[in-house]
Structures are given as C-alpha cells and as structure tokens.
C-alpha cells in the first residue's frame, strides 16, 4: 500500500498544477477576445483589397507590374515564411503548422527553399532537424502591430523584386473557431487574381478613371496588399494560438480535477486500510494477553 504522505504530496502537487492551468486558461480567454476582435476587424479589408487589385490587374496590360503573376512561372527559388507560436502548451497548434511546413519543404525537391520563421517554436523545430533558417523572429507575438508586419512585407517584396526569389509562400494557422485552427499555405508573391473577380472569357466590365494613373494606383495597392496579407496571417495565428491554449488548459484543468478525485479516493482507501490493520493488531494483542 502506498505511503499516505506520498499520496498527500501527490494531491497537493496536482492541485498546484490545476491552479496554474486554470490561471492560464483565464489569461488566454482574455487575450483571445482581443485578438479575435482585431482579426475579424481586419478580414473584410484584406478581402476587399485583394478584390480591388484583381479588378485592376484584369484591366492592366500584361506585365504591368512585376508583382502580378503573368502566366505560369517556374519556381526555382522559393522563400517560405512559417508562422508558429513562441510558446507551447497549446495542444496541436504548433505541431500541425510545423508538420505542414516540413511537408511543403520536402515536396520541393530540386528547388532552393529559403526559410524565414516567425515564432520561437518554428525556429527550434527546423534547427532540431538541422534545416538552415535564413532569419528567425523569436518572441514576436509578445507585442506586434501593423508596423512590424509592414517591415516583414517590405523585406519579402524587396527580395522578390531583386530577383532573390521566384515565389513567396506563407504557412500559418487560419482561425476557424476556438477549437479549430487549420494550417494554410498562402501564395503571397507573385500576387494572383482571385477567381471571384475573374469575368467570363472575352468580357471585361466597365473601367474607371484613375488619379494620378492606373499604374500608380496599382503600385500603391500592391504594396499595401502584401503588407495586409502578412498582417492578417499574423492576426489569424495569434487568435488561433490563444484559442488553442485556452482549450488545452481547460482540458488540463478538467483532467487535474479528475486526478484529484481519484487520488483522494485512493488516499481514503489507504487510510481506511491502515486504520483497519491497526485495529486488528490491537485486538490480536488483547487476545494474546488474555490467552
């Protein structure tokens, strides 16, 4: 029979762990609310700017801007941006997106893939597998805003325009709900025209009058579009991380409560067995004295 002191120590340890998981759940719930509001507020803008660029690209001359895809282009050099969390304790949030990024990396045989990681977990994941990472942004999600996303977008755009890459892909967790975050591969550069804005073949709708010019408007919107897509991916990943951690900590708190109940029952049984044994010893001793 286990020692009663060891069981009490185990119960105390589990209770302390339960307090930590409950506190982490409450913190993640508060952060999730703010992150989800920011993410949902940015979604319509990101979607509409992609549609506007699609309309402009349809009316522009072929090759109007180097950031717009003009036909198929062979991808010999790829920049892959992987977005993960900085910390763990969030269920399968990190493992899903990291597994998808490794599959993407291994599928591009014969292609030069340059890795950029956002979040400590992604950098550690590839370092452990001895896969070189060109740039790491650790502790990124502690405090980030559009200015940080713009710097990332400008760096990716500059690399693409300087012929340092034929394509740029972004892999992140898209937020669906508190319980569901789906790894998504986003072709960031070159910019593709969304299927929703492509008209029937041979039919181009009316055009607009642009000021100062269609090329200048397209240039400004393309720059903003890349930055917005990066920012939206970061918002989606941040909200997904807090949702996954809140769910994981809720499950951990529930499991701790169940373990405490089981250990308490085991403790009471052990204590009862000790009392019964002591009574038997007392009775046996008394009978021996009478004998």
N, C-alpha and C positions, 0 to 999 in steps of 0.2 A: 504494500500500500504506500502511496506517495506520502512524503512528509507534508504535514499541514502547513508548515511555514513556507515551503516551496510553492504550494498551491496559492496561498495568500499573496506571495510575492508576484506570482504569475497574474493573478486577478488585478492587482494594483498596476502592473505594467500594461495590461490590456486597457484598463480604464484611462491611463495616461495617454496611450495611443489614440483612444477614442476621442478624447478631448482635442487632440491635435487635428484629427481628421474632421471633426465637427467644425472647428475653427476655420480650417482650410476650405471647407465647403461653403461656409458663410462668406468668406472673403471672395471666393470665386464667383459666388452668386451676385455679389455687389459689383464686381468687375465685369461680369458678363452683361449685366443690364446696360452699363455704359458703353461697352464695346459693341453690343448688338445695336444700340441706337445709332452709333456712328456708322456702322456697317450698312444698316438699312437706309440711312440718310444719303449715303454715297452711291448706292446701287443705281438709282434712276439716272443720275448724272453720268455715270460710267457707261450705262447702256445707251443713252441718248447721244453722247459724243461719238460713240462708235457708229451709230446710225448716220449721223451728220457727215462723218468722214467717208462713210460708204457712199452717200449721195454725191459728195464732192468728187470722189475718185471715179465714179461712173461717168462724170461729165468731163473729167480731165483727160488730157492727151496721154497716150501710153508713155510710161517713163516720166510722168510729170514730177514725181518725187522719188528719190532712191529708197525711201522707207516703205513705199507701197509695192506690194508684190505684183509683178507683171509677168504672168505665166509661171510655169514651173522653173524652179531654180535648184540646181544641185547643191546639196548641203555637204560641204567638205569640212567646215569648221563650225562648231556649234558652241554657244555659251548657254549653259544650263544653270539656272538660278533655283536653288532648293530652299524652301521656307519651312522651318520647323519651329519648335518651342525652345526656350532657353533652359527649361526645367522639365523634369519628369513628373511622375505621379498624376498622369492624365490619361490612363488607360492605353488604348491603341492609337492615340492621336499621332504620336511621333512615328511609331513603327509602320503605320500604313503609308504615310507620305514618303518615308525613307526607303521602304521596300519598293515603292513605285518608281522612285528616282533611280535606284540601283538597276531596276529592270530597264528603264529608259537608257541608262548609261551602257549597259551590256548589249542592248539591241543595236546600238550604233557602232557596229564593228567596221573598222576601216575609216572611221570619222574621228577627227580631232575634237574632243569634248572638253571644254574648259568649265570647271565647276566654280560657282560662287554660292556660298551658303549664308543664309540669314537665320540666326538662332544657333545656340551652342550645340544642341543635340545633333544637328546635321553635320557640323564640322567634326565633332567627335566620331560620328558614325563612319565617315569616309576616312578619317585618319586611322581608325582602328583597322580598316580594310586596306590600308596603305594605298589609297587612291588620292593623288595630289589634288589639293584645293587651291585655286589661284587666289581667292580672297575670302576671308571669314568675317562676318559681322556678328560677334557674340554679344550677349546681354542687350540685344537690340530692342526687345519688346518691353523693357523696363520703362521706357519713355520714348515714344515715336510720334511723329506728326507728318503732315504732307511735305514739309521741307526735307525731311530725311528721305522720303520716298522719291522726291524730285531729284535729289542727288544721285540716288541709285539709277533712276530712269535716264538721267543725263549721261551717266557713265556708260550704260548699256547702249544708248543711242550713238554716242561718240565712237564706241568700239565697232559698232555695226557700220557706221558711215566711213570710218577709216579703213574699211575692208579687213577688220580684225575678226569678223565672224560672218557667216552666210545666213545664220538664223539664231534667234534668241528664244529660249523656252523658259517658262516659269512653272514650277511644280509647287503646289500649295494645297492646303485643306480647304475646300469650299464648305462654308457653313450651311447646313440644311436645317438642323434643329439642335437642341441641346444634346440629344442622344445620337446624332448622325452628322459626321464630318467626312466628306468624300474627297480623296486625293484627286486633283485635277491637273491636267497638263495644258497650259495656256501658251499657244504660239504668240509671242509678244512682238517679235520682229522677224521678217518684214510684216507690215500691217496688212491683214487680209480683209476683204469686203464681206461683211456679214451676209449670209444667204437671205435674211429677211428684207434686205434693201435692194436686192438684185431684181430688176424688172424683167419681163419676158424678153426673149431674144429679138433684137431688132427694134425694140421700143424703149426710148429714153424719154421720161417725163419732162415737163417744163423745166427751164433753168432759171437761175436767179441772177440778179445784178450784184456783183461783189465789189466791196470797197475795202482796201485800195485795189486789190486784184484777187482773182481766184487763187493764184499761186501763193500769195502772201497769207490768205486766209487758211489755205490748206497747210502751209508750213506751221503756222501758229497752232492750229488744231491738232496736227500730228504730234507736235511736241507735248501738248497738254494731254493728248490721248495716252501716250506711253506712260507718262507720269501718273495719270489717273488709274490706269490698269495695274501698275505696281502698287499704288496706294490701296486700291480695292482688294488686291490679293493679301496684303498685309492685314487689312481690317478683317477680312474673312478668316484668316489664320488666327488672329488674336481672339476673335469671338469664339471660334471653334475650340481653341485651347482652354478657355475659361469654362465653356460648356462641358468639355470632356473631363476637365479636372473636377468640376462640381459633381458630375455624375459618378466619377470614380471615388471621390471622397464620401459621397452619400452611401455607395455600396460598402465602402470600407467601414463606415460608422455602423451600418446595419450588421455587418459581419462581426464587428467587435462586440456589439450588444449580444449577439447570439453566442459568441465565445464566452462572454462573461457569465451568461446564464448557465452554460454547460459546465464551466469551471466551478461556479457556485454550487451547482448540484453535486458535482464530484467532491467538492470540499465538504459539503454536509454529509454525504455518504461516508467519506473517510473519517470525519469527526464522530459520526454515529458508531462506526466500526470500532474506533478507539475506545469510546465510552463502553460499548458492549464488552470489549475484551477486558477492560479494567474491572467491570462488574463481575465477569466470570472469574477473574483472578482473585477478587475479594471473597466471593462465595466459595471458591475452591479452597482458599486459605482458611476460611472459617470452618469448613467441613473437616479439613485436615486437623485443626486444633481440637475439634470435638472427638475425632476419631480415636 
